[in-house]
Amino acid sequence: MEQPNVTHDGDARLTPRFWLAVVMTGVAAGLFGDLLMWILALAERVAFNYHSGSFQGAVNAASGLRRVSSLVLAGVIGATSWYLIRRYLRGERAEIDDALWSGDGELSPRRSLLTSIVSEVVIGMGVSLGREAAPKLMGGASGSVLAKWFNLTTAQKRLLVACGGGAGLAAVYNVPLGGALFTAEVLFGSFALPVVFPALVTSLIATAVAWIYLPTSATYADIPNYRFSASLLIWSLLAGVVIGVLAIFYVRLIGWVSFHRATGVHLFWAMPLAFALVGVIGLAYPELFGNGKDMAHEAFLGLGSVGLLFALFTLKPLVTALTLGSGAAGGVFTPFLATGAVLGGFLGALWLHLWPGAPLGAFAVVGAAAMIGAVMQAPLAGLVLVLELTHGGFNLAVPMMAATAIATLLVRQVDGYSIYSARLPPREVEPT
């Protein structure tokens, strides 16, 4: 038997025309990433006068009335915009996961762009969703358009769309390797060289192009290079079980609210009401505003009391699910990474009473990797994304791998769904 990777390309032939489309998709994903992050920053400035530093700091400085009114207004904007988009562009696909797993990879560029813009605007106004869904969608939509321009086969189009989706995530988080692994492990489901190679090239190009506007530094800066310890390793074995059990609940929760989410004219009352409720909760916990980036950052630095960490890991998934259930479109990557970070910090704080010595931030790094790897059902992508996002944690690789493997195994054995597959519309089963 010859090594499969060097004998053939599989269904999607890596022709010169395909490689040209790969390069152009990478460039488009990087540019769309810049555009969407500029829109997000503009919305943050208008809503909370945020210019630099932490978004959470700007939210803290805002009055309670401004916090709630910003989310109510976001609900009105989101409900009106998504109602019109879904009504008048009905039948045009703008869900990259559904297009790849249930279709031929075809995506509507105009519906994808409009959905992405609205998503970034409402997230900038404080909505509890991830910013990565929009650039991921536009990277995929770019691949879909270019596949049509170059008259690629269906197999080539699906691969190109998957590469574009991972590249969009890579561009906005400055994680080229993580974006490539996200393409292979989550979107396409294959680590064969003909998949990994174009995924790597697309993510590399998109990340480099995005440096035109976005920073070249780590998303979570100044995280200490925590050291390995026996205490942390033993804790990771136990924490992996706890995180895995909670991940099962979170995946089921996302699936349930996605199935029962508001549609049609119900958006006009459900979305403003849900966003207002999140705003009221955010009066006590402003960390819940936005995607959770600052919440995770403080946990990685070892900040936060036991009570605060408990409240945040309890509330963040709930307000994110409430937001999705209202009919909003957005990502769930950062909200669940942040949930894993504060959960790891909380469990670590309890563990330190039994076995002191390890830094609290190290528990948060392990918790984030285990949670995101489990809920994505992509342990390798989860591990690499946390390493790239923090530019550290390599000394924690063994406890990170242990906790991630245990948590991922539990989710796989019980349900086998992820936060992405659980959101897909139910498939109709033809009668036999």
C-alpha positions, 0 to 999 in steps of 0.5 A, a space after each residue: 500500500 502506498 501512502 494515500 496522501 501522495 497518490 491522488 487528490 481524491 474527489 477535489 482535484 488540486 488543479 492550477 485553476 483550483 489553486 488560483 481560486 484558493 489564493 483569491 479566496 484567501 485574499 477575499 476572506 482577509 479583506 472581508 475580515 477587515 471590513 467586518 471587524 471595522 463595522 464591529 468597531 464602529 458599532 462599539 464606538 457608537 454604542 459604548 464610546 469604545 476606542 481602545 483597551 477592553 470593551 468590558 471597560 467601556 461597558 462598565 463606564 456606561 450607565 445602566 440605562 445606556 446598557 439596556 437601551 443599547 441592547 433593546 435598540 440592537 433587538 429592533 435593528 436585528 429583528 427588522 433587518 433579519 425579518 426583511 432578509 429572510 423574507 425577501 431572500 428566502 431560499 438563498 443559502 447563508 449558513 455555511 455549515 448547512 451548505 457544506 454538510 447538507 448541500 453542495 457548498 452553494 452560498 448566496 453572496 448577497 444574503 451572506 453579506 447582509 446577514 454578516 453586517 447585521 450580525 457584527 452591528 448587533 454584537 458591537 452593540 453588546 449582544 452575547 454572540 461570537 464575532 467569528 460567524 460573519 467572517 467565516 460565512 463571508 470566507 465561504 461565500 467568497 469561495 462559492 462565488 469563485 468556484 462558479 467563476 472558475 467553473 470548478 466541480 462540486 467537490 472542488 467547490 465544497 473544499 474551497 468553501 470550507 477553506 474560505 470558512 476556516 480562513 475567515 476565522 483565521 483572519 479575525 483571530 490571527 490564528 492561521 494554523 487553527 483556521 486550517 485545522 478548523 477547516 479540516 476537522 470541523 468544516 470538511 472532516 478530513 485530515 488528508 493532505 489534499 484537504 489540509 494543504 489548501 486549507 493551510 494556504 487559504 488561512 495563511 493568505 487570509 491572516 496576512 491580508 487581514 494585517 492591513 487593518 487587524 493587529 499581528 499580536 495575539 488575541 489574548 495578549 500578555 498571558 504568562 507562560 504557565 508551568 506544568 505541575 502534577 497538581 494541574 495534571 491530576 486536576 485536568 483528569 477530573 475537570 475533563 469529566 465535569 467539563 464534558 458533562 456540562 458540554 453535553 448540556 450546552 450542546 443540547 441547549 444550543 440545539 433546542 433553542 435553534 429548533 425553537 427559535 423565533 421566526 417571521 413576525 415573532 422576531 419583532 417582539 422576541 428579539 428586543 425582549 430577549 436582548 432587553 433581558 440580557 441587558 438587565 442581567 448585564 447590569 449586575 454582570 457587564 462581562 456578559 456583554 459582547 462575545 466574552 473576549 474580555 471575560 476569557 482574558 481576565 480568567 487567563 490572567 488569573 483574575 476574578 473571585 470564586 463567586 464571579 467565576 461561578 456566576 459567569 460560567 453559569 450565565 454566559 451560555 444561558 444568555 447566548 442561548 437566549 440570544 440565539 433563541 430570539 432569532 439572532 444570527 451569530 457565532 458561538 465560538 468565543 462565548 463557549 471558549 470564555 465559558 470554558 475559561 471561567 469554568 476552569 478558573 472556578 474549578 481551579 480555585 476550588 482545587 487550590 484549597 486541596 492542592 495549592 501552588 498552581 496559578 489560577 490562570 493555568 486552570 482557565 487555559 486548560 478549561 478553555 481548550 477542553 470546553 471548546 474542543 468538546 463542544 466543537 467535537 474538534 479536539 485538535 482544532 480546539 487545542 491549537 486555537 487556544 495555543 494560538 489565541 494566547 501565544 502560550 500554554 505550550 508547557 500546559 500541553 499535557 493537561 490540556 490534551 488530557 482534559 480535552 480528550 476526556 471532555 470530547 469523548 464524553 460528548 461524543 459517546 452521549 450525543 455526538 453532536 457539536 454546537 455547529 451540527 446541533 444548530 442545523 435544521 432537522 432533516 426530513 426522512 423519506 418514508 421507506 
